[in-house]
Structure formats: C-alpha cells, structure tokens
Amino acid sequence: MRRLLPIAIAFLLSASIPLAAQSSILARPPLRRVVTPDNSAPAGYTPIRLKVAYGFRQIREEGRGQTVAVVDAFDDPSAEADLAVFSSQFSLPPCTTSNGCFKLIYAAGAQPPPDASGWSDEIAIDTQWAHAIAPGANIMLVEAASNSFGDLFAAVDVAVRNGASVVSMSWGGTETVAEALWDSHFQASGVTFVASSGDLGHGPQYPAASPYVVAVGGTTLKLNTDAGWMSEVAWRSSGGGSSAFELEPPYQAAVQKSGYRGIPDVAYDADPQTGIPAYSSHVCSFSCYTGWQQWGGTSIGAPQWAALFAIANSERVALGKSTLTQPQTLLYPEAEANYHDIVSGMNGSCRFECRAAPGYDFVTGVGSPKADLLLPKLFAAP
C-alpha cells in the first residue's frame, strides 16, 4: 500500500502540491571533508591519478565544443579565480570568462544570490573537477537563488536554455509524492542530467531517484603505485536503494526486479579518505572552508561523470551524431565489460539493498567507469 497509493495521489493533487513542495524541500550537497594539518597544498587523488585509474588517459577527446553546466545554490564570487588556482596547480588549460571557457549565470536574474555559505566548497569541487576530467569543455556555473528544490529546478532549466549538453547536480533532498511531476525538468532532448546519490547511506534522494537522471553512487578506491586501479568497494555512506515513488524504468528491467527505480546507476570514488583536492578562497558567513581541502562524498562523482558525457558528446558531434539524451539507457548493456564491478561493501544494515554484489546493486549501480571501454560504446551508439 505504501508504494501504490502515492502515485495516484500525486496526479490527484498535481494542481496544488508541486509548487509548495518545491519551495519547502531544501537540498544539501553530499559532501565530506577530511581534516588535514595543512591546507596550503593539495591532498588526495590528483586529476592525473584518477584519469589513469578510470581509463581516461587512453581517450584523446577532451570535451571540446561541449558545455557542462554545474548547478549549485547561492553565490560564490571566487569561483572563477579559484578555478584558475586549481588549473595552474595541475597544469590544466586556463578556463576563464575572457577565453570563453567559463561562464557564470545567476538563475534568478541580474543580481547574485545570497552568500554561498556552505555551498562554496561544493561549487569549487564541481567547477574544478568537471574541468579536470574534460579540460576542453566549457564550464557554465548556474547559481540558484537558494537551495530549495524550486530554485534549483529553475536553475536547471536556465542551464538547458543557455546551451548546456550536460547538467551536473551535486545535491539532493527528500523524496516526495510530487516528484514524478518534476521529472519534466530532466527530459530535454540532447541533454544529459547527472546527480549525486547522497552521503547518508541506504536510502534514496531526489533528483537522483528520477529515471531521467544518471545517479552516481560512491566507492572507496584504492590505487597501486603507478596510479592504476587496484581495488574498489562500496563506500559505507553511499546513498542508494529503490525509490518510494518512481516506477522501475525499462532500462533497469534486466538487472533488478523491485518494480521501482533503482538508485544509483553508476559509481565513482567518494570516500573522503581516498578523496580529492579542491581549492576555495571564499570566506563565507558559516560552514565553508578556505585553502586546499580534501573532499569526499558522492558530490565528487557527479561532475566527473558529467565530464565523461561531455567527452562522449564531443566525439559524437565530430561523427555527425546528436548529443546524448538519457544515456542511462545505454549504460546497462554489457555493463560487466565497461565497468569496474563493485562486488563488496555495504551502506547500511538491510539484507539486500544495502550490499554491493556482482552485477547491478543498489549501492554502486553497475560500477565505476572503465572510460577507455565505455566511451567508445557511447561514441558508437545511434
């Protein structure tokens, strides 16, 4: 009964619930920080190490001609300057307003949103790591007026209208009976939407629960001495499970039988102990950190998967094809060959949905990318 009733109620109340619910639900970035003794230098896995580990080094395409939109809440006035510090540190090409690579848009109009508070670190991670994995792509930072679902969805729409081919959403909030009515924000032709699955362990969050979004779960990644992939297990705080409201999409029919949308689709390193560096100089009113910090959380996987899709789109356009629409429909066939299958680890105490296992699971999806194998499949898809 719990699963059957809400779907009918959503349609009956569609005229009155959605706008109020969008305004009342607040999203948070699934982000974890490692306390380090020195924030004057980067710590954690560098871009080159993750590119080697996940197979990006064998791919020549870098996302040229594509735009990755990073949608976050509030304002970080230091985002472009901090991206310049990060790019210089890791020998990445400059990404600035003047060279056309970086663009900042206030979703609500000409005036910037309020102070970024705890979101400035998320903005730094999203912009810097999308650029790290797809250094040829343009980065569009779209700042929502607040962290309410309504304002964030409006920012997603702004990103699409301004030409993004991939939209990265490193945030999420509580599932609600009205969410199926919001899925239209993620159904733009030629645009891929990517969202973090959360960092509170077992349990779904939205918009990762939308069947029109690529949901990214988390792992603990271990590298060998030459930065190659050594092992990977489910991160204990990775969000995941089956949606309470969204029905099982056809593309998951062969891998799970819950009858409801399984979350996540894919995975990426998320453990803060095996995390990544990001740089921020913005001094906010509360809950933000300056200098070099080491970060984890499924937040770090969303912009990097978004970059992967930008790389795929760039080559597809060069081949005379369209940019990807809902590539999650392409992610499941031959999954074992194109991914590191995560077969161990847990994100809770439940018996089935909380355990990583061979094939698809509700903690790490089909696994983390072998980009050198997965990207050619995306290039070749119709």
Phi and psi in degrees as a GROMACS rama.xvg file:
@    title "Ramachandran Plot"
@    xaxis  label "Phi"
@    yaxis  label "Psi"
@TYPE xy
-58.6466  -35.991  ARG-2
-85.5553  -27.3127  ARG-3
-84.3038  -38.5903  LEU-4
-66.017  -44.5373  LEU-5
-58.5794  -32.9423  PRO-6
-64.4861  -45.0917  ILE-7
-65.6376  -41.2246  ALA-8
-61.5973  -37.3804  ILE-9
-58.5749  -41.0747  ALA-10
-74.0934  -36.3738  PHE-11
-65.369  -33.24  LEU-12
-105.628  15.8684  LEU-13
-59.6536  -25.6255  SER-14
-77.7316  -19.6227  ALA-15
-119.88  -27.4269  SER-16
-81.2641  -48.0248  ILE-17
-53.467  -50.7883  PRO-18
-64.6806  -42.2385  LEU-19
-64.184  -41.0151  ALA-20
-67.5225  -39.9108  ALA-21
-59.5524  -38.043  GLN-22
-74.5393  -28.652  SER-23
-88.6754  -23.3776  SER-24
-88.1864  125.644  ILE-25
-105.376  132.972  LEU-26
-90.7124  156.649  ALA-27
-134.646  150.212  ARG-28
-81.6552  127.613  PRO-29
-77.5471  87.1607  PRO-30
-133.831  133.998  LEU-31
-128.993  135.549  ARG-32
-107.708  141.929  ARG-33
-96.3754  125.826  VAL-34
-75.7101  118.365  VAL-35
-115.766  151.018  THR-36
-70.5764  -17.9878  PRO-37
-140.75  119.152  ASP-38
-103.875  19.941  ASN-39
-91.0126  -6.89788  SER-40
-141.792  150.027  ALA-41
-70.0643  146.842  PRO-42
-135.902  147.644  ALA-43
110.835  -177.01  GLY-44
-69.9717  126.368  TYR-45
-81.1024  166.109  THR-46
-54.7481  -42.8898  PRO-47
-65.6503  -35.6011  ILE-48
-68.6588  -40.9698  ARG-49
-71.7966  -33.1914  LEU-50
-63.5932  -40.5052  LYS-51
-65.8634  -47.6349  VAL-52
-60.7936  -40.2717  ALA-53
-101.346  12.047  TYR-54
83.1728  13.4074  GLY-55
-74.6324  -23.076  PHE-56
-65.3597  -23.6019  ARG-57
-84.2105  -4.99056  GLN-58
-100.856  123.038  ILE-59
-79.7973  -30.6864  ARG-60
-68.2636  141.372  GLU-61
-124.259  13.9677  GLU-62
91.7072  15.1536  GLY-63
-58.3278  138.091  ARG-64
86.4091  -6.16469  GLY-65
-105.687  157.228  GLN-66
-122.396  121.004  THR-67
-95.6313  118.396  VAL-68
-93.0596  126.996  ALA-69
-102.848  115.233  VAL-70
-103.822  119.748  VAL-71
-139.579  171.54  ASP-72
-99.0365  149.73  ALA-73
68.7324  -171.522  PHE-74
-116.653  132.907  ASP-75
-120.925  96.5453  ASP-76
-68.454  -11.2216  PRO-77
-98.8048  5.60974  SER-78
-57.7344  -46.7708  ALA-79
-67.7489  -42.6756  GLU-80
-63.9328  -38.8395  ALA-81
-70.0794  -34.7893  ASP-82
-62.6806  -35.2046  LEU-83
-65.6309  -39.8662  ALA-84
-63.508  -46.2285  VAL-85
-61.0941  -46.1302  PHE-86
-62.2498  -42.0001  SER-87
-64.4525  -42.7299  SER-88
-58.8265  -39.7576  GLN-89
-110.597  20.8324  PHE-90
55.8746  41.0116  SER-91
-93.6521  155.089  LEU-92
-64.441  147.411  PRO-93
-58.9874  144.783  PRO-94
-131.85  96.8695  CYS-95
-131.431  166.589  THR-96
-63.7347  -39.7537  THR-97
-67.4542  -32.7922  SER-98
-93.8753  4.12522  ASN-99
84.8246  -0.326884  GLY-100
-80.1158  -36.351  CYS-101
-110.527  137.953  PHE-102
-141.262  131.88  LYS-103
-110.561  128.659  LEU-104
-127.283  130.189  ILE-105
-88.2452  116.292  TYR-106
-64.0228  -29.4131  ALA-107
-90.1697  -2.18132  ALA-108
140.007  -152.396  GLY-109
-77.36  -25.9268  ALA-110
-91.3354  142.871  GLN-111
-67.3023  152.964  PRO-112
-65.8797  176.189  PRO-113
-62.7779  174.066  PRO-114
-49.2775  141.587  ASP-115
-68.0977  -23.2516  ALA-116
48.9207  -129.598  SER-117
-72.8204  -3.20037  GLY-118
-86.9964  -11.7394  TRP-119
-64.5791  -34.4364  SER-120
-67.3843  -38.2398  ASP-121
-63.6697  -42.896  GLU-122
-60.6487  -41.8793  ILE-123
-60.8476  -47.8698  ALA-124
-60.3379  -48.3362  ILE-125
-63.2446  -47.5667  ASP-126
-68.9822  -42.6581  THR-127
-69.7931  -39.1424  GLN-128
-86.0147  -25.1409  TRP-129
-62.7572  -41.8463  ALA-130
-68.0698  -36.2119  HIS-131
-63.2447  -41.4428  ALA-132
-85.2968  -33.0534  ILE-133
-124.896  71.9932  ALA-134
-67.1755  -11.7147  PRO-135
-89.7703  -11.8939  GLY-136
-83.2704  155.843  ALA-137
-82.8196  146.614  ASN-138
-111.806  120.8  ILE-139
-112.039  113.53  MET-140
-93.3754  116.538  LEU-141
-109.958  115.226  VAL-142
-97.9836  116.794  GLU-143
-75.0736  154.225  ALA-144
-65.9541  -26.7288  ALA-145
-156.988  -177.042  SER-146
-96.6842  20.4987  ASN-147
-74.9335  150.412  SER-148
-54.8042  -42.2661  PHE-149
-58.3088  -45.9751  GLY-150
-70.3935  -37.2855  ASP-151
-68.6871  -41.1319  LEU-152
-64.1072  -37.8895  PHE-153
-61.5834  -38.5017  ALA-154
-67.2611  -36.4068  ALA-155
-60.037  -44.6201  VAL-156
-61.7977  -39.5944  ASP-157
-62.5616  -41.9291  VAL-158
-59.331  -44.0303  ALA-159
-64.9107  -44.6799  VAL-160
-63.4807  -25.6036  ARG-161
-95.644  13.9535  ASN-162
97.6958  12.4769  GLY-163
-67.9138  137.117  ALA-164
-98.9103  -14.9817  SER-165
-139.571  137.138  VAL-166
-121.911  123.003  VAL-167
-103.321  129.089  SER-168
-128.063  94.1736  MET-169
-89.8694  59.6061  SER-170
-162.785  164.615  TRP-171
-171.46  167.915  GLY-172
-149.471  -171.999  GLY-173
-63.0555  138.45  THR-174
-66.0107  151.348  GLU-175
-146.89  158.565  THR-176
-57.0664  -26.0614  VAL-177
-87.7339  -2.75249  ALA-178
-64.0138  -32.5954  GLU-179
-60.325  -25.4721  ALA-180
-75.7091  -15.3601  LEU-181
-94.6761  -8.52715  TRP-182
-61.0464  -19.6916  ASP-183
-61.7292  -23.5531  SER-184
-63.8484  -18.8056  HIS-185
-115.64  27.2974  PHE-186
-122.795  36.6265  GLN-187
-84.8578  131.539  ALA-188
-64.0252  135.417  SER-189
77.7188  11.2204  GLY-190
-125.959  135.032  VAL-191
-104.935  135.379  THR-192
-114.691  131.049  PHE-193
-126.479  135.593  VAL-194
-139.301  149.042  ALA-195
-73.4455  145.958  SER-196
-86.194  -11.5452  SER-197
115.248  167.85  GLY-198
-132.266  27.2026  ASP-199
-110.732  16.4294  LEU-200
80.6744  -159.912  GLY-201
-54.0655  134.355  HIS-202
134.732  136.721  GLY-203
-83.5132  157.134  PRO-204
-137.499  160.918  GLN-205
-108.912  140.034  TYR-206
-91.7925  3.46672  PRO-207
-57.5373  -28.5387  ALA-208
-73.9033  -13.4371  ALA-209
-66.6226  133.722  SER-210
-69.3732  -8.34827  PRO-211
-97.3141  7.40683  TYR-212
-120.838  139.778  VAL-213
-81.5204  113.317  VAL-214
-93.4036  132.199  ALA-215
-112.924  117.3  VAL-216
-92.0954  -173.551  GLY-217
-125.476  151.517  GLY-218
-133.501  170.492  THR-219
-107.531  112.616  THR-220
-101.746  128.97  LEU-221
-112.866  134.372  LYS-222
-109.187  152.943  LEU-223
-86.744  -175.224  ASN-224
-66.5985  -23.7482  THR-225
-99.9014  20.6439  ASP-226
74.4889  4.29638  ALA-227
-72.8087  159.415  GLY-228
-63.5618  127.389  TRP-229
-111.165  -50.0597  MET-230
-159.975  162.268  SER-231
-155.632  131.831  GLU-232
-128.916  163.615  VAL-233
-62.8506  136.145  ALA-234
-76.5614  133.915  TRP-235
-64.7668  -19.6633  ARG-236
-103.396  6.89352  SER-237
-62.6698  129.919  SER-238
-69.5815  152.313  GLY-239
170.594  174.133  GLY-240
135.794  -161.37  GLY-241
-112.238  141.05  SER-242
-63.3975  146.965  SER-243
-80.0963  -16.4065  ALA-244
-131.142  -30.1791  PHE-245
-87.7999  129.245  GLU-246
-71.4569  157.203  LEU-247
-61.138  122.49  GLU-248
-75.1088  153.149  PRO-249
-56.1163  -33.5516  PRO-250
-69.4013  -12.8808  TYR-251
-100.817  -0.665138  GLN-252
-59.2737  -31.0286  ALA-253
-85.5995  -7.8632  ALA-254
-118.332  -16.1836  VAL-255
-154.218  152.855  GLN-256
-126.646  30.5182  LYS-257
-73.3359  -22.9041  SER-258
87.9613  -6.37936  GLY-259
-130.52  158.735  TYR-260
-54.4603  122.902  ARG-261
-89.3349  140.852  GLY-262
-130.514  133.081  ILE-263
-91.8049  -175.921  PRO-264
-91.3354  -41.3905  ASP-265
-139.71  179.973  VAL-266
-141.626  169.895  ALA-267
-162.591  158.614  TYR-268
-51.5117  132.927  ASP-269
-143.193  -12.7474  ALA-270
-65.2399  124.48  ASP-271
-60.784  -26.1257  PRO-272
-71.4152  -20.6747  GLN-273
-118.283  35.9505  THR-274
-87.2427  -157.349  GLY-275
-128.2  157.667  ILE-276
-89.4859  148.988  PRO-277
-147.12  153.599  ALA-278
-116.645  134.257  TYR-279
-140.583  137.053  SER-280
-114.27  -0.479229  SER-281
-75.5233  122.495  HIS-282
-95.2739  111.838  VAL-283
-108.043  -177.572  CYS-284
-71.4237  -33.7081  SER-285
-165.851  159.559  PHE-286
60.6625  33.4176  SER-287
-133.605  157.789  CYS-288
-125.908  138.95  TYR-289
-107.018  166.546  THR-290
80.522  -162.247  GLY-291
-83.7176  127.283  TRP-292
-128.601  152.371  GLN-293
-101.007  128.943  GLN-294
-126.079  151.464  TRP-295
-136.239  -165.85  GLY-296
104.754  156.765  GLY-297
-66.7319  -9.02081  THR-298
-55.208  -34.8533  SER-299
-78.3258  -19.9585  ILE-300
-82.2791  -33.2528  GLY-301
-59.5882  -50.7524  ALA-302
-67.2003  -26.2826  PRO-303
-77.5657  -36.7937  GLN-304
-66.7353  -37.711  TRP-305
-59.1981  -41.1119  ALA-306
-63.2353  -38.779  ALA-307
-58.6344  -43.6338  LEU-308
-68.8114  -31.9142  PHE-309
-64.2592  -40.3868  ALA-310
-61.391  -44.1447  ILE-311
-61.0832  -43.3938  ALA-312
-63.8036  -38.4056  ASN-313
-60.918  -45.731  SER-314
-69.6855  -37.0959  GLU-315
-62.0329  -42.4741  ARG-316
-62.9707  -40.0927  VAL-317
-62.1188  -27.534  ALA-318
-89.818  3.66632  LEU-319
82.9306  18.3659  GLY-320
-104.239  168.205  LYS-321
-81.121  159.337  SER-322
-69.2676  158.508  THR-323
-68.203  141.75  LEU-324
-121.689  122.449  THR-325
48.4698  61.4372  GLN-326
-64.5482  -10.6737  PRO-327
-57.8451  -25.159  GLN-328
-69.2988  -16.2177  THR-329
-101.225  -9.59777  LEU-330
-79.0801  -24.0987  LEU-331
-85.9855  -39.6081  TYR-332
-58.1962  138.198  PRO-333
55.927  34.3602  GLU-334
-59.8685  -37.5792  ALA-335
-60.3795  -35.3303  GLU-336
-77.7879  -29.4092  ALA-337
-98.3118  -0.199984  ASN-338
-136.627  157.189  TYR-339
-79.4724  108.836  HIS-340
-75.2393  119.681  ASP-341
-89.2653  115.557  ILE-342
-112.863  0.897891  VAL-343
-145.74  162.15  SER-344
108.235  158.432  GLY-345
-138.737  156.955  MET-346
-126.084  21.4949  ASN-347
172.441  -170.385  GLY-348
-103.816  -0.588806  SER-349
-70.8  160.075  CYS-350
-80.3333  -34.6988  ARG-351
-111.653  -60.1126  PHE-352
-69.4754  -15.9306  GLU-353
-91.7738  3.19831  CYS-354
-118.187  132.481  ARG-355
-71.8298  145.887  ALA-356
-154.547  165.119  ALA-357
-56.4789  140.138  PRO-358
79.6339  -154.946  GLY-359
-70.085  141.727  TYR-360
-145.653  166.237  ASP-361
-87.7492  14.9671  PHE-362
-114.954  -41.7642  VAL-363
-126.633  9.55295  THR-364
61.7431  -136.262  GLY-365
-85.465  -8.29909  VAL-366
124.95  -173.619  GLY-367
-93.877  159.426  SER-368
-77.4348  143.003  PRO-369
-104.321  86.2639  LYS-370
-58.8591  -33.2688  ALA-371
-66.4869  -20.7493  ASP-372
-100.856  -38.8199  LEU-373
-71.509  -44.7466  LEU-374
-60.5716  -43.6322  LEU-375
-58.1768  -31.8116  PRO-376
-65.9354  -41.1672  LYS-377
-70.1137  -35.1717  LEU-378
-59.3777  -43.3021  PHE-379
-82.1923  -16.5436  ALA-380
-61.6347  150.11  ALA-381
